[in-house]
Amino acid sequence: MKINTVEVKIESYDIYTYRRIRRAIGYLGISLPIFLVGLSLITFFRTPVQPSISHYYYTNLREVFTGTICAVGLFLIRYKGHGNASFWKNDNLLTNIAGIMALGVALIPTNPNKASDKIYTLIPYTEKWLGLLHYGLAAFLFLILALLAINVFTISEENGPKAPKSMLNENNIYRFCGYAILVFVIMVPVAGQLKLFPYSTLIFEALSLFAFGTAWLIKGRALGDKGVIGQKLYQENNPVDTEKVFEE
């Protein structure tokens, strides 16, 4: 059987495109809390550190908050994963739902802390149920992101060769990130009710985003896949050589 060089190149470019999208999603997730808090510490922006990431909607950094989340949502919707008979492992369906949830989080803000806070949104009201809807969409979004890490990202390797795996194997990282997302999301209301420490909601939301971003960066092979990294993370030794014509 002969495989045309052009066909191999096209397939390889498709793989690299998916990896770039995954890395973009991962970088956006990790950078959001870093940028928001970092810019808050710069006097020029006149924005104090907020009690949660969602409350940055009512600050001078609103565009950073909404723009980043909308970008993540659009990337997730445009990301065409694999279908699966099981809802819990359907990559394409879960990413579409997550993307819609992300857009909802950006367009339907949490309730403002003060009545004087300006509202710029499709639904220009401060009804309490809108704030609850915002946090419901955010919780559902993180639940889907956890499912993707635990159930979907681990599929390809589970179907691969059953060779001994390193503790740093990608599947272990995906599962750790997925369960970490769930724990941090649960801790948001718990820490808020118990008032464990200042900015607890902001910190646990940031940790959830870090876990989410890490899973997508590893899936996008942001660290590369050659040499020791390829062996430890992906059980791979050499990348595909798209310049050769393969014959079997």
BELJOFEN-V952702 format. One record per residue. N is the residue number from 1. PHI is phi in whole degrees, 0 to 359 (NA if undefined). Layout:
n: (N & N)
phi: (PHI & PHI)
This chain:
n: (1 & 2 & 3 & 4 & 5 & 6 & 7 & 8 & 9 & 10 & 11 & 12 & 13 & 14 & 15 & 16 & 17 & 18 & 19 & 20 & 21 & 22 & 23 & 24 & 25 & 26 & 27 & 28 & 29 & 30 & 31 & 32 & 33 & 34 & 35 & 36 & 37 & 38 & 39 & 40 & 41 & 42 & 43 & 44 & 45 & 46 & 47 & 48 & 49 & 50 & 51 & 52 & 53 & 54 & 55 & 56 & 57 & 58 & 59 & 60 & 61 & 62 & 63 & 64 & 65 & 66 & 67 & 68 & 69 & 70 & 71 & 72 & 73 & 74 & 75 & 76 & 77 & 78 & 79 & 80 & 81 & 82 & 83 & 84 & 85 & 86 & 87 & 88 & 89 & 90 & 91 & 92 & 93 & 94 & 95 & 96 & 97 & 98 & 99 & 100 & 101 & 102 & 103 & 104 & 105 & 106 & 107 & 108 & 109 & 110 & 111 & 112 & 113 & 114 & 115 & 116 & 117 & 118 & 119 & 120 & 121 & 122 & 123 & 124 & 125 & 126 & 127 & 128 & 129 & 130 & 131 & 132 & 133 & 134 & 135 & 136 & 137 & 138 & 139 & 140 & 141 & 142 & 143 & 144 & 145 & 146 & 147 & 148 & 149 & 150 & 151 & 152 & 153 & 154 & 155 & 156 & 157 & 158 & 159 & 160 & 161 & 162 & 163 & 164 & 165 & 166 & 167 & 168 & 169 & 170 & 171 & 172 & 173 & 174 & 175 & 176 & 177 & 178 & 179 & 180 & 181 & 182 & 183 & 184 & 185 & 186 & 187 & 188 & 189 & 190 & 191 & 192 & 193 & 194 & 195 & 196 & 197 & 198 & 199 & 200 & 201 & 202 & 203 & 204 & 205 & 206 & 207 & 208 & 209 & 210 & 211 & 212 & 213 & 214 & 215 & 216 & 217 & 218 & 219 & 220 & 221 & 222 & 223 & 224 & 225 & 226 & 227 & 228 & 229 & 230 & 231 & 232 & 233 & 234 & 235 & 236 & 237 & 238 & 239 & 240 & 241 & 242 & 243 & 244 & 245 & 246 & 247 & 248)
phi: (NA & 250 & 245 & 294 & 301 & 298 & 296 & 296 & 297 & 299 & 297 & 296 & 296 & 299 & 298 & 295 & 295 & 299 & 294 & 294 & 296 & 299 & 295 & 299 & 298 & 296 & 296 & 296 & 297 & 287 & 284 & 304 & 294 & 295 & 294 & 298 & 290 & 299 & 291 & 296 & 277 & 264 & 304 & 306 & 276 & 50 & 228 & 289 & 298 & 269 & 291 & 209 & 297 & 299 & 287 & 291 & 301 & 261 & 237 & 291 & 260 & 304 & 295 & 295 & 297 & 291 & 297 & 294 & 293 & 296 & 297 & 299 & 299 & 292 & 299 & 295 & 292 & 282 & 285 & 261 & 274 & 277 & 280 & 201 & 297 & 273 & 303 & 290 & 237 & 276 & 304 & 297 & 293 & 295 & 291 & 296 & 296 & 299 & 297 & 295 & 298 & 297 & 297 & 296 & 298 & 286 & 270 & 244 & 283 & 290 & 291 & 290 & 286 & 233 & 295 & 279 & 296 & 283 & 249 & 234 & 204 & 295 & 242 & 281 & 225 & 246 & 298 & 299 & 293 & 290 & 295 & 294 & 296 & 302 & 289 & 295 & 297 & 296 & 296 & 295 & 300 & 293 & 297 & 295 & 297 & 293 & 299 & 299 & 293 & 280 & 262 & 261 & 298 & 271 & 294 & 302 & 284 & 295 & 274 & 270 & 295 & 271 & 266 & 304 & 247 & 284 & 298 & 269 & 303 & 305 & 297 & 296 & 292 & 299 & 294 & 301 & 296 & 298 & 290 & 297 & 303 & 298 & 296 & 294 & 293 & 295 & 289 & 302 & 289 & 297 & 295 & 294 & 290 & 276 & 52 & 296 & 198 & 297 & 59 & 297 & 297 & 300 & 293 & 289 & 296 & 296 & 296 & 297 & 293 & 297 & 295 & 300 & 296 & 298 & 300 & 288 & 291 & 295 & 296 & 274 & 57 & 296 & 271 & 89 & 220 & 255 & 61 & 297 & 298 & 298 & 286 & 288 & 277 & 242 & 55 & 234 & 249 & 227 & 287 & 290 & 267 & 279 & 269 & 258 & 259 & 268 & 232 & 224)
